[in-house]
Amino acid sequence: MTSVIDSLTVRQLQTEAARVLASGQGFGNHELVQFNQAAHHDSHAWYCSVIAWYVSKYGDLPSRTGPGTAVKLLLDANHDL
């Protein structure tokens, strides 16, 4: 799954990470600290860390499985407004 994460564009990383955060499922301060430590002042690495955590918990990207699929992003090109 790391290769899938590595192949995402910056915008895709941002939207997948947004789905994780907006779902509000299964993470708290401990995980946020973990993400911040893994990617100190590096937003690209931070997005990857958030998504990798979600994938390890739910098995796939937030747009494909788990509570992230219920999140509707305002500027999501994957659904009609």
C-alpha distances in whole Angstrom, upper triangle without the diagonal:
4,5,5,6,9,10,11,15,17,18,15,14,17,17,14,15,18,17,16,19,22,20,22,20,20,20,23,25,23,20,21,23,20,18,21,21,18,19,23,24,21,20,17,15,16,14,11,12,13,10,8,11,11,8,9,12,12,9,8,9,12,14,13,14,16,18,17,18,21,21,23,23,26,25,22,23,21,24,28,30
4,5,5,6,9,10,14,15,17,14,12,16,17,14,14,18,18,17,19,22,21,23,21,21,20,23,24,22,19,20,21,18,16,19,19,15,16,20,21,18,17,14,12,14,12,9,10,12,10,7,11,12,9,10,14,14,12,11,11,14,16,15,16,18,20,18,20,23,23,24,24,27,25,23,23,22,25,29,31
4,5,5,6,9,12,14,17,14,13,17,17,15,16,20,19,19,22,24,24,25,24,24,24,26,27,26,22,23,24,21,19,22,22,18,18,22,23,19,18,15,14,16,14,11,13,15,12,11,14,15,12,14,17,17,14,12,12,16,16,16,18,20,22,20,21,24,24,25,24,27,25,23,23,22,25,29,31
4,5,5,7,10,13,14,11,11,14,14,12,14,17,17,16,19,21,21,23,22,22,22,25,27,25,22,22,24,21,19,22,22,19,19,22,23,19,18,14,14,16,13,10,13,14,11,10,14,13,11,13,16,15,12,10,9,13,13,13,15,17,19,17,17,21,21,22,21,24,22,19,19,18,21,25,27
4,5,5,9,10,12,9,8,11,12,10,11,14,14,14,17,19,19,21,20,20,20,22,23,22,19,19,21,18,15,18,19,16,15,19,19,16,14,11,11,12,9,7,10,11,8,8,11,11,10,12,15,14,13,10,8,11,12,13,15,17,18,16,17,20,19,20,19,22,21,18,19,18,21,25,27
4,6,8,10,12,11,9,13,14,13,13,17,17,17,19,22,22,24,24,23,22,25,25,24,21,21,22,20,17,19,19,16,15,18,19,15,14,10,10,13,11,8,11,13,11,10,14,15,13,15,18,18,16,14,12,15,16,17,19,21,22,19,20,24,22,23,22,24,22,20,20,20,24,27,29
4,7,9,12,9,9,13,14,13,15,17,18,18,21,23,23,25,25,25,25,27,28,27,24,24,25,23,20,22,23,19,18,22,21,18,16,12,13,15,13,11,14,15,13,13,17,17,15,17,20,19,17,14,12,15,15,16,18,21,22,19,20,23,22,23,21,23,21,19,18,18,22,25,27
4,7,8,6,6,10,10,9,12,14,15,15,18,19,20,22,23,23,23,25,26,26,22,22,24,22,18,20,22,19,17,21,20,16,14,11,12,14,11,10,13,14,11,12,16,15,14,17,19,18,17,13,11,13,13,14,17,19,20,17,17,21,19,19,18,20,17,15,15,15,18,22,24
4,5,5,6,9,10,11,12,14,15,17,18,20,21,23,24,25,24,26,27,27,24,22,24,23,19,21,23,20,18,20,19,15,13,10,13,14,11,11,15,15,13,15,18,18,17,20,22,21,20,17,14,15,14,17,19,22,22,18,19,22,20,19,17,19,16,14,14,15,18,21,23
4,5,5,6,9,10,11,12,14,15,16,18,20,22,23,24,23,24,25,25,22,20,22,21,17,18,20,18,15,17,16,12,10,7,11,11,9,10,13,14,12,15,18,17,18,20,22,22,21,18,15,15,15,18,20,22,22,18,19,22,19,19,16,17,15,14,14,16,19,22,23
4,5,5,6,9,10,10,12,14,15,16,18,20,22,24,22,24,25,26,22,21,23,22,19,20,22,20,18,20,18,15,12,10,13,13,10,12,15,14,13,16,18,17,18,21,22,21,21,18,14,14,13,16,19,21,20,16,17,19,16,16,13,14,11,10,11,13,16,18,19
4,5,5,6,8,10,11,12,14,15,16,19,20,22,21,23,24,25,21,20,23,22,18,20,22,20,18,21,19,16,13,11,13,13,10,11,14,13,11,14,16,15,15,18,19,18,18,14,11,11,10,13,16,17,17,14,14,17,15,14,12,14,12,10,10,11,14,17,19
4,6,5,6,8,10,11,12,14,15,17,18,19,18,20,21,21,18,17,19,18,14,16,18,16,14,17,16,13,10,8,10,10,6,7,10,9,8,11,13,12,13,16,17,17,16,14,10,11,11,14,16,17,17,13,15,17,15,16,13,16,14,12,14,14,17,20,21
4,6,5,6,9,10,11,12,14,16,18,19,18,19,20,21,18,16,18,18,14,15,18,17,14,17,15,13,9,9,11,10,6,9,12,10,10,13,15,14,15,18,19,18,19,16,12,11,12,15,17,18,17,13,15,17,14,14,11,13,11,11,13,14,16,19,19
4,5,5,6,9,10,10,12,15,16,18,17,19,21,22,19,17,20,20,16,18,21,19,18,20,19,17,13,12,14,13,9,11,14,11,10,14,15,13,14,18,18,17,17,14,11,9,9,12,14,15,14,10,12,13,10,10,8,10,9,8,10,11,13,16,16
4,5,5,7,9,10,11,13,14,16,15,18,19,20,16,16,19,18,15,17,20,18,17,19,19,17,13,12,13,12,8,9,11,9,7,10,12,10,11,14,14,13,14,11,7,6,7,10,11,12,12,8,10,12,10,11,10,13,12,10,12,12,14,18,19
4,5,5,6,9,10,11,13,14,13,15,16,17,13,12,15,15,11,13,16,15,14,16,16,14,11,10,11,9,6,8,9,6,6,10,10,9,11,14,14,14,15,13,9,8,10,13,13,13,13,9,12,14,11,13,11,14,14,13,15,15,17,20,21
4,5,5,6,8,10,12,14,13,15,16,18,15,13,17,17,14,15,19,18,16,18,18,16,13,13,14,12,9,12,12,9,9,13,13,11,14,17,16,16,17,15,12,9,10,14,14,14,12,9,11,12,9,10,8,11,11,11,14,14,15,18,18
4,6,5,6,9,10,13,13,15,17,18,15,15,18,18,15,18,21,19,19,21,21,19,16,16,16,14,11,13,14,10,9,13,13,10,12,15,14,13,15,12,9,6,7,11,11,10,8,5,8,9,6,8,8,11,12,10,14,13,14,17,17
4,6,5,7,8,9,9,12,14,15,12,12,15,15,12,15,18,17,17,19,20,18,15,15,15,12,10,11,11,7,7,10,9,7,10,12,11,11,13,12,9,6,9,12,11,10,8,6,9,10,9,12,11,15,16,14,17,16,17,21,21
4,6,6,8,10,8,10,12,14,11,10,14,14,12,14,17,17,16,18,18,17,14,15,16,12,11,13,12,8,10,13,11,10,13,15,14,14,17,15,13,10,12,15,14,13,10,9,12,12,10,12,12,14,16,15,18,18,19,22,21
4,5,8,11,11,12,15,17,14,13,17,18,16,17,21,20,20,22,21,21,17,18,19,16,14,16,16,12,13,16,15,12,15,18,16,15,18,16,14,10,12,15,14,12,9,8,11,10,7,9,9,12,14,13,17,17,17,19,18
4,5,9,10,12,15,17,14,14,18,18,16,19,22,21,21,23,24,23,20,20,20,17,15,17,16,12,12,15,13,11,14,16,13,13,16,15,13,9,11,13,12,9,6,5,9,8,6,10,11,14,16,15,18,17,17,20,20
4,7,7,8,12,14,12,12,15,16,15,17,20,20,20,22,23,22,20,21,20,17,16,17,16,12,13,16,13,11,15,16,13,14,17,17,15,12,14,16,14,11,8,9,12,11,10,13,14,17,19,18,22,21,21,23,23
4,6,9,12,13,11,13,16,16,15,18,20,20,21,23,25,24,21,22,21,18,17,18,16,12,13,15,12,10,13,14,10,11,14,15,14,11,14,15,13,9,7,9,12,11,11,15,16,20,21,20,23,22,22,25,25
4,7,11,11,9,11,14,14,14,17,19,18,20,22,24,23,21,22,20,17,17,17,15,12,13,14,10,9,12,12,9,10,14,15,15,13,16,17,14,11,10,11,15,15,15,18,19,23,24,23,26,25,25,28,28
4,7,7,6,8,11,10,11,13,15,15,17,19,21,20,19,19,18,15,15,15,13,10,12,13,9,9,13,12,10,12,16,16,16,14,17,18,16,13,12,13,16,16,16,19,19,23,24,23,26,25,26,29,29
4,5,6,6,9,10,11,12,14,16,17,18,20,20,19,20,19,15,16,17,14,12,15,16,12,13,16,16,14,16,19,20,19,17,20,22,20,17,15,16,19,19,18,21,21,24,25,25,28,28,28,31,31
4,5,5,6,8,10,10,12,14,15,16,18,19,18,20,18,15,16,18,15,13,16,17,14,15,19,18,17,19,22,22,21,20,23,25,23,20,19,19,23,22,21,24,23,26,27,27,30,30,31,34,33
4,6,5,6,9,10,11,12,14,15,18,19,18,20,17,15,16,17,13,12,16,15,12,14,17,16,15,18,21,22,21,20,23,25,23,20,19,20,23,24,23,26,25,28,29,28,32,31,32,35,35
4,5,5,6,9,10,10,12,14,16,16,16,17,15,12,13,13,10,9,12,12,9,11,14,13,12,15,17,18,17,16,20,21,20,18,17,17,20,21,20,23,22,25,26,25,28,28,29,32,32
4,5,5,6,9,10,11,12,14,14,13,15,13,10,11,13,10,8,12,13,11,12,16,15,15,17,20,20,18,17,20,22,21,19,18,17,21,21,19,22,21,24,24,24,27,27,28,31,31
4,5,5,6,9,10,10,13,14,14,16,14,11,13,14,11,11,15,15,13,15,18,17,17,20,22,22,21,20,24,25,24,22,21,21,24,25,23,26,25,27,28,27,30,30,32,35,34
4,5,5,6,9,10,13,13,14,15,12,10,12,12,9,9,13,12,10,13,15,14,15,18,19,20,19,19,22,24,23,21,21,20,23,25,23,26,25,28,28,27,30,30,32,35,35
4,5,5,6,8,11,10,10,11,9,6,8,9,6,6,10,10,9,11,14,14,15,17,18,18,17,17,20,22,21,20,19,18,21,23,21,23,22,25,24,24,26,27,29,32,32
4,5,5,6,8,9,9,12,9,7,10,11,9,10,13,14,13,15,18,18,18,21,22,22,20,20,23,25,24,23,22,21,24,25,23,25,23,26,25,25,28,29,31,33,33
4,5,6,9,10,12,13,10,9,12,13,10,12,15,14,13,17,19,18,19,22,23,23,22,22,25,27,26,25,25,23,27,28,26,28,27,29,29,29,31,31,34,37,37
4,6,10,9,10,11,7,7,10,10,7,10,12,11,11,15,16,16,17,20,20,20,19,20,23,24,24,23,24,22,25,27,25,27,26,28,28,27,29,29,32,35,35
4,6,5,7,8,5,5,9,9,7,10,13,13,13,16,17,18,19,22,22,21,19,20,22,24,25,24,24,22,25,27,25,26,24,26,26,25,27,28,30,33,34
4,6,8,10,8,8,12,12,11,13,16,16,16,19,21,21,23,25,25,25,23,23,26,28,28,27,27,25,28,29,27,28,26,28,27,27,30,31,33,36,35
4,6,9,9,8,11,13,13,14,17,18,18,21,22,23,25,27,27,26,24,23,26,28,29,28,28,25,28,29,27,28,25,26,25,26,28,29,32,34,34
4,6,5,6,9,10,11,12,14,15,17,19,20,21,23,24,25,23,21,21,23,25,26,26,26,23,26,28,25,26,23,25,23,24,25,27,29,32,32
4,5,5,6,9,10,10,12,14,15,17,18,20,21,22,23,21,18,18,20,23,24,24,23,20,23,24,21,22,20,21,20,20,22,23,26,28,28
4,5,5,6,9,10,11,12,14,16,17,18,20,21,21,19,16,17,18,21,22,23,23,20,22,24,21,22,20,21,20,19,21,22,25,27,28
4,6,5,6,9,10,10,12,14,15,16,18,20,20,18,16,17,19,21,22,22,22,20,22,25,22,24,22,24,22,22,23,24,27,30,30
4,5,5,6,9,10,11,13,14,15,17,18,19,18,15,15,18,20,21,20,20,17,21,22,20,21,19,22,21,20,22,23,26,29,29
4,5,5,6,9,10,11,12,14,16,16,17,15,12,12,14,17,18,18,17,15,17,19,17,18,16,19,18,17,19,19,22,25,25
4,6,5,6,8,10,10,12,14,15,15,13,11,12,14,16,17,18,18,15,18,20,19,20,19,22,20,19,20,20,23,27,27
4,6,5,6,9,10,11,12,14,14,14,12,13,16,17,17,17,18,16,19,21,19,21,20,23,23,21,23,23,25,29,29
4,6,5,6,9,10,11,12,13,12,11,10,13,15,15,14,14,12,16,17,16,18,17,20,20,19,21,21,23,26,27
4,5,5,6,9,10,10,11,9,7,8,11,12,12,12,13,11,13,16,15,17,16,20,19,17,19,18,21,24,25
4,5,5,6,9,10,9,9,8,10,13,14,13,14,15,13,16,19,18,20,20,23,23,21,22,21,24,27,29
4,6,5,6,9,10,10,10,11,14,15,13,13,14,13,16,18,17,20,20,24,24,22,24,23,25,28,29
4,5,5,6,8,8,7,7,11,11,10,9,10,9,12,14,14,17,17,21,21,19,21,20,22,25,26
4,5,5,5,5,6,8,11,10,9,9,12,11,13,16,16,19,19,23,23,20,22,20,22,26,27
4,6,6,8,10,11,14,14,12,11,14,14,16,19,19,22,23,26,26,24,25,24,26,29,31
4,6,8,10,10,14,13,10,9,11,12,14,16,17,20,21,25,26,23,25,23,25,28,30
4,6,8,8,11,10,7,6,9,10,11,14,15,18,20,23,24,21,23,21,22,26,27
4,7,9,11,9,7,8,12,12,13,16,17,20,21,25,25,22,23,21,22,26,28
4,7,8,6,6,8,11,10,11,14,15,17,18,22,22,18,19,17,19,23,25
4,5,5,6,8,10,8,9,13,13,15,15,19,18,15,16,14,17,20,22
4,5,6,6,7,4,6,9,9,11,12,16,16,13,15,13,15,18,20
4,6,8,9,6,5,8,8,10,11,14,14,11,12,10,11,15,17
4,7,9,8,6,10,11,13,14,18,17,14,15,12,13,17,19
4,7,7,6,9,11,14,16,19,20,16,18,15,16,19,21
4,5,6,8,10,13,16,19,20,18,20,17,18,21,22
4,5,6,7,11,13,17,19,16,19,17,17,20,20
4,5,5,9,10,14,15,13,16,14,14,17,18
4,6,8,10,14,15,12,14,11,12,15,16
4,6,10,13,15,13,15,13,12,14,15
4,6,10,12,10,13,12,11,14,14
4,6,9,7,10,9,8,10,10
4,6,5,9,9,9,11,10
4,6,9,10,9,10,8
4,6,9,9,10,9
4,5,6,8,9
4,6,8,9
4,7,10
4,7
4
